[in-house]
Amino acid sequence: MIRQKRKFEKKYCKYTKMNVEFIDYKDMDLVKISLSERGKIMPRRLTGTNKKIQEMLEVAVKRARHMALIPYTVDTRNLTLPAFVKL
């Protein structure tokens, strides 16, 4: 039986590859990797992050939202800029 090639790339944790031990809510460069353009947290099945890091990311995003660094909701009429960019 001939083995077929995968049509998709294997997912890997970007945070583990960068040797990130802790995700701080003030470090928007790390947080924005796993946010959609609407500001939602991307699920593990799409990003490939580890469970431990996904939980740290969830806490960091929720804290950043509470501190008004990331908006809770995004105006759907203006989706040209990512959610974490303030005008």
Chimera marker file (.cmm) of the C-alpha trace (Angstrom):
<marker_set name="trace">
<marker id="1" x="0.000" y="0.000" z="0.000" r="1" g="1" b="0" radius="0.5"/>
<marker id="2" x="1.423" y="3.374" z="-1.017" r="1" g="1" b="0" radius="0.5"/>
<marker id="3" x="1.479" y="5.985" z="1.700" r="1" g="1" b="0" radius="0.5"/>
<marker id="4" x="-0.012" y="9.316" z="0.676" r="1" g="1" b="0" radius="0.5"/>
<marker id="5" x="1.526" y="12.662" z="1.535" r="1" g="1" b="0" radius="0.5"/>
<marker id="6" x="-0.246" y="14.910" z="3.990" r="1" g="1" b="0" radius="0.5"/>
<marker id="7" x="-2.156" y="17.768" z="2.469" r="1" g="1" b="0" radius="0.5"/>
<marker id="8" x="-1.557" y="19.915" z="5.541" r="1" g="1" b="0" radius="0.5"/>
<marker id="9" x="1.428" y="20.823" z="7.652" r="1" g="1" b="0" radius="0.5"/>
<marker id="10" x="1.813" y="19.268" z="11.097" r="1" g="1" b="0" radius="0.5"/>
<marker id="11" x="0.932" y="21.766" z="13.800" r="1" g="1" b="0" radius="0.5"/>
<marker id="12" x="3.495" y="22.637" z="16.451" r="1" g="1" b="0" radius="0.5"/>
<marker id="13" x="3.571" y="24.956" z="19.435" r="1" g="1" b="0" radius="0.5"/>
<marker id="14" x="5.127" y="28.288" z="18.449" r="1" g="1" b="0" radius="0.5"/>
<marker id="15" x="5.597" y="29.265" z="22.076" r="1" g="1" b="0" radius="0.5"/>
<marker id="16" x="7.558" y="26.101" z="22.889" r="1" g="1" b="0" radius="0.5"/>
<marker id="17" x="9.747" y="26.683" z="19.847" r="1" g="1" b="0" radius="0.5"/>
<marker id="18" x="10.505" y="30.223" z="21.123" r="1" g="1" b="0" radius="0.5"/>
<marker id="19" x="11.280" y="28.809" z="24.631" r="1" g="1" b="0" radius="0.5"/>
<marker id="20" x="8.563" y="30.868" z="26.309" r="1" g="1" b="0" radius="0.5"/>
<marker id="21" x="8.099" y="29.916" z="29.956" r="1" g="1" b="0" radius="0.5"/>
<marker id="22" x="5.461" y="32.504" z="30.899" r="1" g="1" b="0" radius="0.5"/>
<marker id="23" x="3.074" y="34.656" z="28.890" r="1" g="1" b="0" radius="0.5"/>
<marker id="24" x="2.566" y="38.073" z="30.458" r="1" g="1" b="0" radius="0.5"/>
<marker id="25" x="-0.570" y="40.053" z="29.648" r="1" g="1" b="0" radius="0.5"/>
<marker id="26" x="1.530" y="43.169" z="28.968" r="1" g="1" b="0" radius="0.5"/>
<marker id="27" x="3.603" y="41.442" z="26.261" r="1" g="1" b="0" radius="0.5"/>
<marker id="28" x="1.303" y="41.989" z="23.290" r="1" g="1" b="0" radius="0.5"/>
<marker id="29" x="3.771" y="40.496" z="20.794" r="1" g="1" b="0" radius="0.5"/>
<marker id="30" x="3.322" y="37.076" z="22.386" r="1" g="1" b="0" radius="0.5"/>
<marker id="31" x="-0.403" y="37.411" z="22.963" r="1" g="1" b="0" radius="0.5"/>
<marker id="32" x="-1.285" y="38.548" z="19.438" r="1" g="1" b="0" radius="0.5"/>
<marker id="33" x="0.074" y="35.327" z="17.883" r="1" g="1" b="0" radius="0.5"/>
<marker id="34" x="-2.988" y="33.412" z="19.050" r="1" g="1" b="0" radius="0.5"/>
<marker id="35" x="-5.663" y="36.061" z="18.523" r="1" g="1" b="0" radius="0.5"/>
<marker id="36" x="-7.940" y="36.249" z="15.515" r="1" g="1" b="0" radius="0.5"/>
<marker id="37" x="-8.565" y="39.501" z="13.671" r="1" g="1" b="0" radius="0.5"/>
<marker id="38" x="-11.713" y="39.937" z="15.741" r="1" g="1" b="0" radius="0.5"/>
<marker id="39" x="-9.778" y="39.571" z="18.990" r="1" g="1" b="0" radius="0.5"/>
<marker id="40" x="-10.914" y="36.058" z="19.837" r="1" g="1" b="0" radius="0.5"/>
<marker id="41" x="-8.591" y="33.429" z="21.283" r="1" g="1" b="0" radius="0.5"/>
<marker id="42" x="-7.748" y="30.851" z="18.621" r="1" g="1" b="0" radius="0.5"/>
<marker id="43" x="-8.405" y="27.236" z="19.671" r="1" g="1" b="0" radius="0.5"/>
<marker id="44" x="-5.629" y="24.716" z="20.201" r="1" g="1" b="0" radius="0.5"/>
<marker id="45" x="-6.726" y="22.587" z="17.270" r="1" g="1" b="0" radius="0.5"/>
<marker id="46" x="-6.018" y="25.484" z="14.901" r="1" g="1" b="0" radius="0.5"/>
<marker id="47" x="-2.847" y="26.922" z="16.449" r="1" g="1" b="0" radius="0.5"/>
<marker id="48" x="-1.230" y="23.743" z="17.752" r="1" g="1" b="0" radius="0.5"/>
<marker id="49" x="-0.257" y="25.173" z="21.155" r="1" g="1" b="0" radius="0.5"/>
<marker id="50" x="0.293" y="22.995" z="24.219" r="1" g="1" b="0" radius="0.5"/>
<marker id="51" x="-2.411" y="22.719" z="26.862" r="1" g="1" b="0" radius="0.5"/>
<marker id="52" x="-0.291" y="24.410" z="29.528" r="1" g="1" b="0" radius="0.5"/>
<marker id="53" x="0.592" y="27.340" z="27.279" r="1" g="1" b="0" radius="0.5"/>
<marker id="54" x="-2.983" y="27.655" z="25.993" r="1" g="1" b="0" radius="0.5"/>
<marker id="55" x="-4.160" y="28.034" z="29.603" r="1" g="1" b="0" radius="0.5"/>
<marker id="56" x="-1.482" y="30.697" z="30.266" r="1" g="1" b="0" radius="0.5"/>
<marker id="57" x="-2.533" y="32.465" z="27.086" r="1" g="1" b="0" radius="0.5"/>
<marker id="58" x="-6.182" y="32.402" z="28.142" r="1" g="1" b="0" radius="0.5"/>
<marker id="59" x="-5.358" y="34.029" z="31.482" r="1" g="1" b="0" radius="0.5"/>
<marker id="60" x="-3.125" y="36.615" z="29.797" r="1" g="1" b="0" radius="0.5"/>
<marker id="61" x="-5.797" y="37.586" z="27.256" r="1" g="1" b="0" radius="0.5"/>
<marker id="62" x="-8.475" y="37.867" z="29.929" r="1" g="1" b="0" radius="0.5"/>
<marker id="63" x="-6.210" y="40.056" z="32.058" r="1" g="1" b="0" radius="0.5"/>
<marker id="64" x="-5.311" y="42.207" z="29.052" r="1" g="1" b="0" radius="0.5"/>
<marker id="65" x="-9.003" y="42.656" z="28.274" r="1" g="1" b="0" radius="0.5"/>
<marker id="66" x="-9.688" y="43.618" z="31.872" r="1" g="1" b="0" radius="0.5"/>
<marker id="67" x="-6.858" y="46.196" z="31.756" r="1" g="1" b="0" radius="0.5"/>
<marker id="68" x="-8.249" y="47.516" z="28.404" r="1" g="1" b="0" radius="0.5"/>
<marker id="69" x="-5.192" y="46.499" z="26.381" r="1" g="1" b="0" radius="0.5"/>
<marker id="70" x="-7.391" y="44.343" z="24.133" r="1" g="1" b="0" radius="0.5"/>
<marker id="71" x="-11.045" y="45.163" z="23.405" r="1" g="1" b="0" radius="0.5"/>
<marker id="72" x="-13.774" y="42.710" z="24.405" r="1" g="1" b="0" radius="0.5"/>
<marker id="73" x="-15.683" y="43.329" z="21.189" r="1" g="1" b="0" radius="0.5"/>
<marker id="74" x="-14.581" y="44.575" z="17.788" r="1" g="1" b="0" radius="0.5"/>
<marker id="75" x="-16.580" y="46.700" z="15.379" r="1" g="1" b="0" radius="0.5"/>
<marker id="76" x="-17.336" y="44.300" z="12.526" r="1" g="1" b="0" radius="0.5"/>
<marker id="77" x="-17.659" y="47.129" z="10.010" r="1" g="1" b="0" radius="0.5"/>
<marker id="78" x="-13.938" y="47.995" z="10.286" r="1" g="1" b="0" radius="0.5"/>
<marker id="79" x="-12.005" y="44.727" z="10.155" r="1" g="1" b="0" radius="0.5"/>
<marker id="80" x="-9.064" y="46.116" z="8.201" r="1" g="1" b="0" radius="0.5"/>
<marker id="81" x="-6.884" y="46.384" z="11.341" r="1" g="1" b="0" radius="0.5"/>
<marker id="82" x="-6.270" y="43.649" z="13.930" r="1" g="1" b="0" radius="0.5"/>
<marker id="83" x="-8.190" y="43.931" z="17.198" r="1" g="1" b="0" radius="0.5"/>
<marker id="84" x="-5.207" y="44.781" z="19.363" r="1" g="1" b="0" radius="0.5"/>
<marker id="85" x="-4.214" y="47.908" z="17.369" r="1" g="1" b="0" radius="0.5"/>
<marker id="86" x="-5.521" y="51.100" z="18.930" r="1" g="1" b="0" radius="0.5"/>
<marker id="87" x="-6.125" y="54.153" z="16.809" r="1" g="1" b="0" radius="0.5"/>
<link id1="1" id2="2" r="1" g="1" b="0" radius="0.2"/>
<link id1="2" id2="3" r="1" g="1" b="0" radius="0.2"/>
<link id1="3" id2="4" r="1" g="1" b="0" radius="0.2"/>
<link id1="4" id2="5" r="1" g="1" b="0" radius="0.2"/>
<link id1="5" id2="6" r="1" g="1" b="0" radius="0.2"/>
<link id1="6" id2="7" r="1" g="1" b="0" radius="0.2"/>
<link id1="7" id2="8" r="1" g="1" b="0" radius="0.2"/>
<link id1="8" id2="9" r="1" g="1" b="0" radius="0.2"/>
<link id1="9" id2="10" r="1" g="1" b="0" radius="0.2"/>
<link id1="10" id2="11" r="1" g="1" b="0" radius="0.2"/>
<link id1="11" id2="12" r="1" g="1" b="0" radius="0.2"/>
<link id1="12" id2="13" r="1" g="1" b="0" radius="0.2"/>
<link id1="13" id2="14" r="1" g="1" b="0" radius="0.2"/>
<link id1="14" id2="15" r="1" g="1" b="0" radius="0.2"/>
<link id1="15" id2="16" r="1" g="1" b="0" radius="0.2"/>
<link id1="16" id2="17" r="1" g="1" b="0" radius="0.2"/>
<link id1="17" id2="18" r="1" g="1" b="0" radius="0.2"/>
<link id1="18" id2="19" r="1" g="1" b="0" radius="0.2"/>
<link id1="19" id2="20" r="1" g="1" b="0" radius="0.2"/>
<link id1="20" id2="21" r="1" g="1" b="0" radius="0.2"/>
<link id1="21" id2="22" r="1" g="1" b="0" radius="0.2"/>
<link id1="22" id2="23" r="1" g="1" b="0" radius="0.2"/>
<link id1="23" id2="24" r="1" g="1" b="0" radius="0.2"/>
<link id1="24" id2="25" r="1" g="1" b="0" radius="0.2"/>
<link id1="25" id2="26" r="1" g="1" b="0" radius="0.2"/>
<link id1="26" id2="27" r="1" g="1" b="0" radius="0.2"/>
<link id1="27" id2="28" r="1" g="1" b="0" radius="0.2"/>
<link id1="28" id2="29" r="1" g="1" b="0" radius="0.2"/>
<link id1="29" id2="30" r="1" g="1" b="0" radius="0.2"/>
<link id1="30" id2="31" r="1" g="1" b="0" radius="0.2"/>
<link id1="31" id2="32" r="1" g="1" b="0" radius="0.2"/>
<link id1="32" id2="33" r="1" g="1" b="0" radius="0.2"/>
<link id1="33" id2="34" r="1" g="1" b="0" radius="0.2"/>
<link id1="34" id2="35" r="1" g="1" b="0" radius="0.2"/>
<link id1="35" id2="36" r="1" g="1" b="0" radius="0.2"/>
<link id1="36" id2="37" r="1" g="1" b="0" radius="0.2"/>
<link id1="37" id2="38" r="1" g="1" b="0" radius="0.2"/>
<link id1="38" id2="39" r="1" g="1" b="0" radius="0.2"/>
<link id1="39" id2="40" r="1" g="1" b="0" radius="0.2"/>
<link id1="40" id2="41" r="1" g="1" b="0" radius="0.2"/>
<link id1="41" id2="42" r="1" g="1" b="0" radius="0.2"/>
<link id1="42" id2="43" r="1" g="1" b="0" radius="0.2"/>
<link id1="43" id2="44" r="1" g="1" b="0" radius="0.2"/>
<link id1="44" id2="45" r="1" g="1" b="0" radius="0.2"/>
<link id1="45" id2="46" r="1" g="1" b="0" radius="0.2"/>
<link id1="46" id2="47" r="1" g="1" b="0" radius="0.2"/>
<link id1="47" id2="48" r="1" g="1" b="0" radius="0.2"/>
<link id1="48" id2="49" r="1" g="1" b="0" radius="0.2"/>
<link id1="49" id2="50" r="1" g="1" b="0" radius="0.2"/>
<link id1="50" id2="51" r="1" g="1" b="0" radius="0.2"/>
<link id1="51" id2="52" r="1" g="1" b="0" radius="0.2"/>
<link id1="52" id2="53" r="1" g="1" b="0" radius="0.2"/>
<link id1="53" id2="54" r="1" g="1" b="0" radius="0.2"/>
<link id1="54" id2="55" r="1" g="1" b="0" radius="0.2"/>
<link id1="55" id2="56" r="1" g="1" b="0" radius="0.2"/>
<link id1="56" id2="57" r="1" g="1" b="0" radius="0.2"/>
<link id1="57" id2="58" r="1" g="1" b="0" radius="0.2"/>
<link id1="58" id2="59" r="1" g="1" b="0" radius="0.2"/>
<link id1="59" id2="60" r="1" g="1" b="0" radius="0.2"/>
<link id1="60" id2="61" r="1" g="1" b="0" radius="0.2"/>
<link id1="61" id2="62" r="1" g="1" b="0" radius="0.2"/>
<link id1="62" id2="63" r="1" g="1" b="0" radius="0.2"/>
<link id1="63" id2="64" r="1" g="1" b="0" radius="0.2"/>
<link id1="64" id2="65" r="1" g="1" b="0" radius="0.2"/>
<link id1="65" id2="66" r="1" g="1" b="0" radius="0.2"/>
<link id1="66" id2="67" r="1" g="1" b="0" radius="0.2"/>
<link id1="67" id2="68" r="1" g="1" b="0" radius="0.2"/>
<link id1="68" id2="69" r="1" g="1" b="0" radius="0.2"/>
<link id1="69" id2="70" r="1" g="1" b="0" radius="0.2"/>
<link id1="70" id2="71" r="1" g="1" b="0" radius="0.2"/>
<link id1="71" id2="72" r="1" g="1" b="0" radius="0.2"/>
<link id1="72" id2="73" r="1" g="1" b="0" radius="0.2"/>
<link id1="73" id2="74" r="1" g="1" b="0" radius="0.2"/>
<link id1="74" id2="75" r="1" g="1" b="0" radius="0.2"/>
<link id1="75" id2="76" r="1" g="1" b="0" radius="0.2"/>
<link id1="76" id2="77" r="1" g="1" b="0" radius="0.2"/>
<link id1="77" id2="78" r="1" g="1" b="0" radius="0.2"/>
<link id1="78" id2="79" r="1" g="1" b="0" radius="0.2"/>
<link id1="79" id2="80" r="1" g="1" b="0" radius="0.2"/>
<link id1="80" id2="81" r="1" g="1" b="0" radius="0.2"/>
<link id1="81" id2="82" r="1" g="1" b="0" radius="0.2"/>
<link id1="82" id2="83" r="1" g="1" b="0" radius="0.2"/>
<link id1="83" id2="84" r="1" g="1" b="0" radius="0.2"/>
<link id1="84" id2="85" r="1" g="1" b="0" radius="0.2"/>
<link id1="85" id2="86" r="1" g="1" b="0" radius="0.2"/>
<link id1="86" id2="87" r="1" g="1" b="0" radius="0.2"/>
</marker_set>
